[in-house]
Amino acid sequence: MGAAPQAVDWNEDGKKDLIVGDTNGKISLFVNVGTNQSPVLMNNGTIQDGTNDLSVGLRAAPDVIDWNNDGKKDLVVGSDYGNLRLYLNKGTNASPVFNGYTNIQSNNTDIYHWRSHPGVCDLNGDGKKDLLVGCHDGYITYYENTGTDANPTFQGGIRLQAGGRDLYANWSSRFDPCDWDGDGDIDLIVGDWNAYVWVFLNTTITPVIDEGELSQPTSFALYQNTPNPFNMDTEIRYALPESGYVRLFIYDIRGRLVRILVDGYQTAGTKSVFWNGKDIHNSDITSGIYFYRLESDNHVETRKMVIQK
């Protein structure tokens, strides 16, 4: 009763595993000993916090995310008691280790929603992870990240809207952010206490950069990939006003690293790199929203792209 599952490659072997928060406040790990196409799940016990079972009391609702951008999966966990616990990974990405937690805050006060269910994603497309929280009253509250992607901070939340009124999905809303209609923005799939599933479509229009800007690489710039959406491969172009160390990463909607496209020194000028839609294990990724992030010296820029298969 009250199971909160999430599929994730927990041990970084290229196969999807399953973590499940339960009504007793603990999180179980089921490791995939089969294949991605035909998963076979083996119970690997409960996730640990130090030497004890990680427990939030009642109704654990976990979300896996690299919260501080250190390349390792962390945990944000909601519970019956309403607070959101952040467990930072002290181990490795392939073998997470947790030892204590902090409560996520907004305006220096612990965020609280009874029977909280968190979802971390870049809702507004600014390249920084935001926070969504479902709760027992059926509403979903949006906390915009006013800090950085590696150090999120929040200054108050607002309820998401649908049709000019608060988005409402009956009691105990639990949700998953995804691109349901393949138009390049984040939609919501929401389940409720009465076992109904709701689809809320996002009508945001994604802006496109004028390609004429490519002719003048006098400033740091990251351009929209083409084609977008794409199926097989896509081209990413960017402008470097000066030589330096450059890194170009691909992340999924939850901030997990998918692929490193560039990691090295480059001379100034307009550059181009192609991505074939494969992850770090050279496996095809699924349809959905992804982000590409360019870093060079003191410059960072992120854009959104869509894969449709």
BELHU-V132138 format. One record per backbone hydrogen bond with DSSP energy under -0.5 kcal/mol. CO is the residue of the C=O (numbers start at 1). NH is the residue of the N-H. If there is no record, write none. Layout:
# BELHU-V132138
{{CO & NH} {CO & NH}}
This chain:
# BELHU-V132138
{{1 & 23} {4 & 21} {6 & 19} {8 & 10} {8 & 17} {9 & 12} {17 & 8} {18 & 30} {19 & 6} {20 & 28} {21 & 4} {22 & 25} {22 & 60} {23 & 59} {25 & 56} {26 & 22} {27 & 47} {28 & 20} {29 & 31} {29 & 44} {30 & 18} {31 & 33} {31 & 42} {38 & 35} {40 & 33} {40 & 34} {42 & 31} {45 & 29} {47 & 54} {48 & 50} {49 & 52} {52 & 49} {54 & 27} {56 & 58} {58 & 80} {61 & 78} {61 & 118} {63 & 76} {65 & 67} {65 & 74} {66 & 69} {74 & 65} {75 & 87} {76 & 63} {77 & 85} {78 & 61} {79 & 82} {79 & 116} {80 & 115} {82 & 113} {83 & 85} {84 & 104} {85 & 77} {85 & 87} {86 & 88} {86 & 102} {87 & 75} {88 & 90} {88 & 99} {95 & 92} {97 & 90} {97 & 91} {98 & 50} {102 & 86} {104 & 111} {106 & 109} {109 & 106} {111 & 84} {113 & 116} {114 & 136} {117 & 134} {119 & 121} {119 & 132} {121 & 123} {121 & 130} {122 & 125} {130 & 121} {131 & 143} {132 & 119} {133 & 141} {134 & 117} {135 & 138} {135 & 173} {136 & 172} {138 & 169} {139 & 135} {140 & 160} {141 & 133} {141 & 143} {142 & 144} {142 & 158} {143 & 131} {144 & 146} {144 & 155} {151 & 148} {153 & 146} {153 & 147} {154 & 107} {156 & 144} {158 & 142} {160 & 167} {162 & 165} {165 & 162} {167 & 140} {170 & 169} {171 & 193} {174 & 191} {176 & 189} {178 & 180} {178 & 187} {179 & 182} {185 & 187} {187 & 178} {188 & 190} {188 & 200} {189 & 176} {190 & 198} {191 & 174} {192 & 195} {196 & 192} {198 & 190} {199 & 201} {200 & 188} {204 & 206} {210 & 213} {211 & 214} {212 & 215} {213 & 216} {216 & 218} {221 & 239} {226 & 235} {230 & 308} {234 & 275} {235 & 226} {236 & 273} {237 & 223} {238 & 271} {239 & 221} {239 & 241} {240 & 269} {244 & 266} {245 & 297} {246 & 264} {247 & 295} {248 & 261} {248 & 262} {249 & 293} {250 & 258} {250 & 259} {251 & 291} {252 & 255} {253 & 122} {256 & 252} {258 & 280} {259 & 250} {259 & 261} {262 & 248} {264 & 246} {266 & 244} {269 & 240} {271 & 238} {273 & 236} {275 & 234} {277 & 285} {279 & 282} {283 & 279} {288 & 307} {289 & 253} {290 & 305} {291 & 251} {292 & 303} {293 & 249} {294 & 301} {295 & 247} {296 & 299} {299 & 296} {301 & 294} {303 & 292} {305 & 290} {306 & 229} {306 & 230} {307 & 288}}
